[in-house]
Amino acid sequence: MHETYYSLAPIGYLRSPLKDRGAAPNQGREGAPDAWLDVDAVVAEGREGIEVGAELIVITWLHQAGRDILKTHPRNDQTRPLTGVFATRSPDRPNPLGLHRVTVREIAGNRVKVGPIEAIDGTPVVDLKPVLSASADF
Amino acid sequence: MHETYYSLAPIGYLRSPLKDRGAAPNQGREGAPDAWLDVDAVVAEGREGIEVGAELIVITWLHQAGRDILKTHPRNDQTRPLTGVFATRSPDRPNPLGLHRVTVREIAGNRVKVGPIEAIDGTPVVDLKPVLSASADF
């Protein structure tokens, strides 16, 4: 995997009351707060069509993750056997992308309030996609 | 969004009978085939724990996408109004990440057969994650 790289640019950043990894739940539905996504003005046109109440997949870049970790104890539970990171949702993984299913709470200019979301304050967002199905929990 | 970039490395590549974008359905469940994912040996340990029959989210880098496109007609239907790409699943978007919900069909060494998946032959894969809920369709 060393010869080829792709360049990922943030489309915005999350502003959250969660200030560090220790304070963040493992998943949004485990008590996470809402957060504001500040969409960069350069790409803000791309959010036209997103409405309050819509369900989105937010893709983050988990900038504090460890990228050289290939095995982990799921949910940091040392009693669970070491498992390959691709079989877990650990933030520590070669490309630390986070997937967060959220609801759009409010829109104010280039800011979109979404939640619940377990990512910490300052987390870069790299993509937004609509949820395709009402049954979805991905 | 121009000052900061993150570097994304493929963890493997898809080997699919779909050879070009024109041949690919819009979504996997719209008649897409299975494909082999060749996991790079450097990160292959990360797939331990993935079992045949499991449901995964495959995150791809849609390497043929147009990254400067911010609005599109959903599903290439010119009768539908131009919509911001973040409100669509268009592959053309600033960071052309693809999300694909698949089932693991077979595992052979560092190769994992998954499907159905609409990504074309040679598409880089950047992450794999387990589906968290049986109800999922993201």
Interface residues (C-beta under 8 A of the other chain):
Chain A: M1 H2 T4 Y5 Y6 S7 L8 A9 P10 I11 Q27 D40 V42 V43 E45 G46 R47 E48 G49 I50 A54 L56 I57 I59 W61 H63 L70 K71 T83 G84 V85 F86 A87 T88 R89 R93 P94 N95 L97 L99 R101 P124 V126 D127 L128 K129 P130 V131 L132 S133 S135 A136 D137 F138
Chain B: M1 H2 T4 Y5 Y6 S7 L8 A9 P10 I11 Q27 D40 V42 V43 E45 G46 R47 E48 G49 I50 A54 L56 I57 I59 W61 H63 L70 K71 T83 G84 V85 F86 A87 T88 R89 R93 P94 N95 L97 L99 R101 P124 V126 D127 L128 K129 P130 V131 L132 S133 S135 A136 D137 F138
